[in-house]
Amino acid sequence: MWKRLLLRQADALAQDQIAKGLVECFFPAGQILPAADADALNATVAAYCRQIPALAPALQGLLQGVEWLHFAQHGERFSRASVEERQQFLQQLGGSAFAGPLLHALTIPWRAAWVLDEQNQRGAGNRPSVRVPTELERQRWQQQITHVEDLEPLTELEADVVVIGTGAGGAAAAYELARAGCAVVILEEGNYYDRRDFTGKPSEMIPRLYRASGATLALGNAVIPVPVGRCVGGTTTINSGTCLRTPAATLRDWCAQGLNSMSEEALAPWFEGVEEVLQVQRAERRYVGPIGEVIQRGANALGMREAEPLMRNAVGCDGQGVCQFGCPTDAKQSTNVSYIPRALERGAYLFTGVRAEALLKAGTQVLGVEAVGRNQAQEVRRLRIRAGRVIVAAGTFFTPQWLANNGVRNPWLGRNLSIHPAGAVTGRFDGLDFQNTRTIPQGFGVADLLEDGILFEGGTPPFAAHGLLNPFVGADFVDFTEHYQQTAWFGFMIKDESRGRVSKGLHPDVPWIRYSMNQRDFRKFLRGIELLSRMLLRVGAEYVHLPGLRRFPKIYSEKELDRVLQARLRPHHFAISAYHPLGTARVAPSAKLGVCDEGHRVFGWQGLYVMDGASLPSSLGANPQVTIMALAARAAAGLANEILAG
């Protein structure tokens, strides 16, 4: 009964006069794009509501709030007011510190429908949809992959090692063990996808490749999205491909903490091995696009000289612009096309669609793992692997939960979370075409302030995100969105000293992540905002926009910027994101200081290891995938030697 009621509410929303009035004011005709068709847009939002039944009553409640708030202020319902009156009212709401975020939340479904419309995307100069092959030659190593659909109700196996996870750490560890001759079974909760699946369409790829459709949030003095992958390849499948070694200062700090095996000299051969597998080289200038030239001139104007294309794992990249949605050409050497195939070629077995649940053990001696999945008929399938060693590489958010659920007790477990908080600045250049969606989203960087904990890197989002992050209302919203190709996006991240923690949430896909940025980190964040804004203004930006900062939507000069930075600013005023969660099961000299020893063995356990971002001792200040892979490969090689010697 409730489901029928919610579906009726969704259908009613398509005909709602308040919604039609909202669309009419929010999406007028711009210089490039036509005015929105209210009926068509409302029908799309109604379809969203049928997919997410709880959405319809929430939107109805917010729409009624707009209706009666207008009545309270002007003596007339919003839906009956003139277009001009409604536009003025929405502009007033949008500029309010309290009502602005609510209006932003209310309009997300309509804005999403508008920016995902293919005609609007073409009108804004987006590259046409990615062409994916219909057929690919089947490789011999693919015979080593078994999906949950092909499992019996109970399957039992024996192996030397079970690896949980196929991201940067798990994949590198599995390859190192398999090439040494160990019997390796790899478990992946997500599915295996190839080029035929990577369409580049956010509406298709985000639910397919991202855990919880990207809704992984850190909560504290700001709400910070920290998206992670769930597929073969993990987050390497959806990252930007940037490959940097651990900064020397970070390695010196680790050695000072007593981790003497993590010196620059000791890790150099492991970095080289990773870079060889990933074919790391600098991004090609022609595919970096005009943003590289603009940022280089801006950085030079501020006296910075370390501005150059970034090191990436994408030989043959042709700038498709959809790195975050799986590489459609296989140029990006994410682990689904690099380490995992190499491990399978050497005899490892991969099971997909199964979640590792129980650690088989006798006291603190590991005996194996039991994993569970469901086929399309929702029938339970169990996979039991007997093995004396288990490597947990489920990621920084999920590895500590898995260990805790299986009896590991350590005060550091789930703590010590660092995330590299990231910010962005946009600059409007009416005379330039930045070729967004035709270039590498993150292909250029400025490293002059690396020692100070600030690293500038490209950060061009897809058109859909450009529109959804847009805080403007009505004509200003359309103007900002449709000039995507004239907008320079660039970002930065900070090496954070703040620390958070992660624990079990209300849903298995959504952990409870607590993280608040301390004052020292926020000062670094503001310095990144300031310098990046000055870079863009000094090379001719008409104005800069600081995503999230509603009080100052457009900044036209450095004097205005100075006034903005003198205001009372807090982390929650900015749109902060993060992509590098680390440290929740850290390697340390003793159990009093961390969860694992320098060989990545969990303290107090026999045969239990952590080899992923969770095991890193601290924040890096640089993109972490090369570090995670190098440390995992080194630890796995040590484990392989033990197995073969035994």
N, C-alpha and C positions, 0 to 999 in steps of 0.2 A: 504493500500500500504506500509506504513512504517513498519507494523508488518511483512509483507512478506519479506521486505528488511532485517530486523534485523534477521529473521530466516535464510535467505540465508547467512548472515554473520556468524551466528553460525555454519552452515554446512561447510562453507569455512574454519573456524577455525580448524575443525577436520583434514583438509588436509594441513594446513599451514606448510611450510617447516621451517619457523623460530621457530614455536612452537615445531616441531619435534626436531630441533636442541637444543632447550632449555631443553626439556625433557631428551634427550640423555646425556646432560652434568650435569643436576641437579639431576638425579636419577640413578647413576651408580650402579653396583652390590656392595653390602657390604659384611661383614663377614657372615651375616645371611640371608639377603634378596636379591633376584635376581634383576637384572637391570629392570627398568620399561619398559613396552611395550608402546612405544610412540603412536602408533595408538589407543590402547585401552584407554590410559590416555587422549588423545586429544578428543576421542569420549565422554568420561565422562564429560569433561569440556564443550564440545559443548552442551551436554544435560543441564548442568547448565545454559548456555546462552539462551537456548530455554525457560527455566523457568523464567529467568530474562533477557528480551530482551536487556536492555541497557548495559548489561555486555559485549556482543560481540564487539561492536564498541570500548568500552574502552580498552579491551584487545588487539584488533587489533592495536589501536593507540600506546599502550605501546610496543608491539612486533616490530612495525615499528621503534619506537625509539631505541630499542636495535639494530636492523638491521643497521640503518644508523649511530648510534654512533660508532659502531664497524668499519664501513667504514671510518668515519672521522678520527679515531685514527690509523687504520691499513691499509687503502686503499683497504679493501676487506669486502664484506658483511658478517654479522654474519652467515647466513645460508650456506655460501659457504666456510667458514673457516674450518680448521681441528678440530677434537674433542679437541686436546690439546690446540689449540689457543682459542677456545670458552671457555674452562674451565678456562684458565688463565684470560680471559676477565671478566667472571662472578665473579671470585674471587676478581678481582680488583674493580668491581662495588660494590660487597657486603661489602667491607671494607670501602667504601666511606661514609662520614657523610651525603652527600646529596643523592647520587644515591642508597645507600644501602636500605633505607626505600622504595624507589620507586621499586627496584627489589623485595623487600619483598612483597610489595602490588601486583605487577604483578604476582608473582608466587603463591599467595594464592589459586586460584582455582585448580591449578595443585597439590599443596601440599595437599590440602583438599582431592582431588580425590585419591591421593596416600595413605594417612594415613587412609582414610575410607575404603580402599580396604580390604575385609575380609581376604584374603590370607596373606596380609602384617600384619594385626593385629594378626592373629594366629602365623605367623612367629616370631613376637616380643614377644610371650608368653602371649598374652591376654587371659583372661578367655573366653570360648565360649559364644556365644550370650545367653542372659538371657532367660530362659524358662518361658513363661507366661502361666497361665491356660487358657483353652478355655472356661470354664464355672465357674461361681461363684454362690453360693447360694444367692438368692435375699433377702435382709434384709427388714424388715417392714418399717424402717425409709426412705428407698429409695422411697417409695410412696409419700413422702413429697417433692420430687424434680420434678420440671417441666421445661423442656427445651423449648426454644423459638419455636421449631418446633411444639409443642403441644398447642400453644397459639392461641386464636382467634384474629381477627384484633384489637379488643380493649377488654381488660380485666380490670375490676375494682374490687378493694378489699378494705377492711378496716382492720386496725391493730392498736396496741398500738405503735409499734416502727418499723421503717424500718432501716435495717442495710445494708449499701453499702460496699460490699467487704467481702471476706471469708478468709483473711490472719490472721496473729497472733492476731491483734486487733479486727477485725470484728467478727471472729469466737468465741473468748473468750467472747466478749460482748453479742453476740446472745445466747450463752449457758447460761450465767448468768441470762439474762432476761427471757429466756424460762423456766428455772428451777424454777424461782420465780412465774411463772404462767402468764406472759405477753404474748399477742398475737404478734408474731414476724414474719416479712417477711424479708428474706435475698436476696439481689440482687448480682449476679456475672456475670461479662462480659464474662468470660471464660467458659469453659465446665467442667463437672464433669467426671473425669477419675478414673479407679480403676486398680487393679493389671494386668488385661488383657491388659491394654494399655501401661504399663511401660516396654518397650522392652529393655531399656538401650542403644539403638542405637542413638548417637548424631544427626544423620541426620534426624531421625524421631521425637525425643523428643524435640529438641530445638525449631523447629517451633510450636510444639504442646503445650508446657508448658511455653515458655518464651515470654514475650512481645517483639514485633519487632524482633523476633528471636535472642534475646540477644543483639541487637544493641543499647542499651541505654548507652550513653556516656556523661561524664562530660568533658567540654572543658575549658582549662585555660592554665597554664604553663606546663601541660601534658594532654594527652588524656587518660582518665581513664574510662574503661568499668565499669558500675554499673548494672549488669543484675538483672531483676526483673521478677517475675512470673505472668502469666495470666491464671488462672485455679482455680477450687475449691481447696482451700488451699493456693493460692497465692504463695508467695516466700517460705513459709514453706515447700511446696512440693518439691522445688528444692534446699533447703539449705543442709548443712552437718549435721544437727541434734544436733549441740553443744548447750548446755543449761547451761548458767551461770547467776547467780544473778547479779543485779546491784552492781558494786564495792562500798564498804562503803564510799570511798572518794568522789565518785560522788554524793551519797545521802547526804553526809554532805554539799557538795557544793550547792545542790538544796535547802536544808533547810536554808542555809545562804542567799540564794536569796529571802527568804520569803515563800517558799513552805513547810510549816511546817508539812503538812500531809504526806510528802514523806520521813519520817525518816526511818531508818533501822527497828526500832521496829514496826512502824505502818504498814509497808509493809510486814513484815515477814509472817503473816498468808496468805497473797495473794500469795507470792512466794511458800509457802508450798502447797497451793491449786493447783497452776499450775503444780508443780513438781509431785503431785499425779496424776493428769489427764494424764500428759505426761509420767509417769513412769520413771522419770529421775534417772539414775544411771551411774556409771563409765563404760567406754568402756572396754570390755574384752581384756586382754593383747594378747590373741591368735589371735584376729581379728584386733588388732592394727598393728601387723606385725613387721618385723625387724626394721622399721624406728623408732619405739619407743625406742628400745635398743640403736640404734646409737645416737639418739638425747639425750637420758639420759646420755650416757657416755660423749658426747660432752659438754653438759651443766655442768656436774660435773667437767669436766676438766677446765671450766671457773669459778668454784666456785659457780655455781647455784645449788640449791637443790629442788626447787619447780617444778620438772619435773615428770609428771604422766599422765596416761590416762585421757581424758577429760570426763566431765559429758555430757551424751547424752540422747536423748528421744527415744532410740531404743532397748528395751528389746528384746532379741532373735535375734539381728542382727548377720548375719553370714558372713559379709564382702563381700558383692556382689560388692562393689566398684563403684556403680552408684547412689550415693545419689543425685547427681545434676540432675538426670533425672527421679525422682520419684522412690520410694522404691518398688521393685518388690515383696517383701515379706510382706509388711505392717508392718514391724518391726518399722520403723521410724514413730513416732506418730505426723506427720504433721497434720494440722487441718482438712484435708480431711478424716482422719481416727480417729480423736480424738474429737475435739470440735464440728465440724459440725454434725456428726452422733448423738452426745449426745443432741445437740440442737433440731435436727429433731425428735428424740425419745420423746422429751418433747413438741412437738406440733408446732415447728417453721416450716415455709415453705421456700423453697429455689427455686429461679428462676434463671436459667443459660442461657447464651447466650444473655443477655440483658444488655444494658448500661444505667445506671441512667443518665438522661439528665437534667430534669427541676425540681427544687425545687418548690413545690406548696406552696404558702405563701400569707399571707395578711399583707403587710408591713414587719415587722420583726418577725411575728408569723408564725411558720411552720405549714403547713396543710397536707403535704405529698410529694410524689415523683412521677414523671412520667419517665418510662424507655422505651427504644426502642430497638428492635432487628430485625433481618431479618432471615427468614427461608431459606431452601435450594433453594427455588424458588425465592429468593430475594424479597419476599413480606414483607412489613413492619408490624411488630406486636408491639402494644403499651400496656403497663401495667401501670395502674394508681392506686396507693395505697394511700388511705386517712389515715393519721396518724399524731398525734400531736407531735411526736418526730422522728427525723431522725439522725442516727449516720453515719457519713462519715468515712469510713475506706478503702479508695481507695489507700492508700500508700503514702509515703512521696513525690513522684513526682506528683501524680495526685490529691490528696486531696486538695492542695491549689488552683489548677486550677479550680476544680469543685466548690469550694466555691466562688472564684472570679467570675466565669461565672454566678453564681446565686445570685450575689448582695452583697457578704460579702466584706467589705472594712476595711482593717487593714494594717498598714505599715509593720507589721511583716509577712504578708502572703506571702509565697514563699521564704522567706529569712531564715537566721540562719541554712542553710543546712550543716550538718556534714556527713561524709561518711566512717570514719575509713579507710584511705588509707592503702592498703596492698601490701607487697612486698614478693618476694620469692628468694630462693637460691637453686641451684641443686648441688649435689655432685656425682661424678662418682666413683663407687666402683666395680671394675671388678670382685672381688671375692665373691660378695654378690648377692642374689636374693631377691629383696624387695617385691616380690609378689604383685606388683602393679596390680590393678583390682581384686585382691583376698583378699584385706584388706580394712579397713575403710579409706577413703580418708583423713578425719580429725578426728583422734582418739586420738591424743597425744598433750600435751601442756607444755609450760614452763612459769610460772607466776611470776618469781622472780622480774621482772621489771614492774609489773602491776602498781605500784604506780608512776612509771616514765612515764607511758603512752605507754608501749610497751608490747604486749602479743604475744608470739610465739605459733603458732598452726600448726598442720599438714595441708598440702595443696597439696596433690597428685592429679594432673589433670588426666582426661582420656587420653588414648593413642593419640587420635586425637588432643587434645590441646597440649600435649607434642610435637607433630610434628609441629603443626602450630606456636607454640611459639619459635621454633627452628630458630635462626637467621643465621645459617651456610649455606654454599653453596656447592653443589656437593657432593663429597665423605664425607666431614665433616658433611653435613646435614644428609646423610644416616647413618653414624656412630653414631651420637648423637641420632637419632630417633630409630634405631633398638636396641639400648642398653637401652631401657625404663626400663626393669626390673633391671638393674644395676644402675639406677639413683635414688638417694635419693632426693625427693622433700620435702621442708619444707618452711613454710611461717611465717609471722608475720603481725600484724596490729598495727596502732598507734591510740591513743586517740587524735584526731585532735583539735587544737585550731583554725585552718583556718575555714572560713565559706563561703559558696556559696549561690546561689539562683537558683530557678527554675521558669520557666514561659512557656507560650504556645509556642509550636514549629510549624513547617510547617505541621506536620502530627499529628493526635491525639495520636498515639502510641509513638511518638518521641518528648518529651519535650525539650526545650532549657535549658540545665543545665550548669551553669557557676560556676567553682570552681578552685581556684588557691591555691596551697600549699605554706604557708608562710615559712620563713627561719627557724623558731623555729621547725616547724613540719618536715621540710626536714632534719634538723639535727637529729631528732629522727629517721626518716626513715633510714638515713645513719648508725646510730648506730645499728639499727636492722639488716641491711645488713652486717655490720662488725661482729657483734657477731655471727650471724647465720653462716657466712662463716668460722669463727674460729672454731665453734663447729664441722663442717664437716671436716675441714682440720686436726684438732687435733686427730680425730679418724680414719684417714687413707684415706680420699678421695684423689684420684689421682689428681683431679682438681675440682674447683668449677666454676660454671657459674652463672652470674648475669643476669637474663632475661632482655633483652632490651639494655644492655650495649655493644654496638657493638665494641667499641674501645678496649675492653679487654675481648675477648670471653672466654678465659680459664685462670684461676688463679691457679697456682700450689703450692704456698706457702704463708705463712703469710707475708713474706717480700714483695712479689709481691702485696699482698692485701694492705699493707701499702702504696705502691707507687700508686696504683689505687685510694685509698681514698684521696690521696693528690692532685689528678688531679682536674681540674675545672669541677665539676659535677653539673648537673641541674636535676630537676624532670623529664624532657622529655627524659633524657637519659635512664631511667629505664622503664620496663614494670610494671606499677602500676595498680592495680585493686581495686575495692571496692564492698562491698556487704551489707552495713548497712546504707543506707540513712536515716537520722533522722532530725527532728526539724523544718520543714517548716510551722507548724501551732502550735507553742509551747505553752505549759501550762505555765502561769506566774501569778504573784500576781495581775496584772492590765493590762488593754488594752494598756497602754503605753509600756509594756514590752513583750507582747505576744498576741496570738490569742484566747486562751481558759483559763478559770479559773481552779481551782484545781478539780472541778467536771467535767472537760472536756467540759463545755458549751462554745459555741462561744460567746465572749463578744458582748453584744448589741442585741442578738437574743433570742427568746423564742422557745425552743424545738430543737435546733440545736447543735450537739455534734461532736467532733473529737476523735476517739479512735483507733489510729494506730501509726506507727513510727513517723508520722508528729507531733504528740502531745508531744513527748519527749522534755524536756527543753534543752538538750544539748547532746553532744557526751558522750558515756558511757565508752569506753575503754574495752568493753567486748561484746560478741555476744548478740544481743538485744531481741531475741524473748521472753525469759522469762519475761523481763522487760515490753515489750509491752503488753503481755498477762495479767500480774499481774495488771498493771495500768488500762487496759481496763476492767478487771473483777471487780476491785474495783469501778470504775466509773459507770459501768452498774448496779452493786448491789445498789448503791445509787439511780440511776435512777429508778430501779424497785421499791424501797421503796416509791419513790414519786408517781409513777403511781398507786400502790396498795393503798396507803393512799388516793389518790385523788378519 
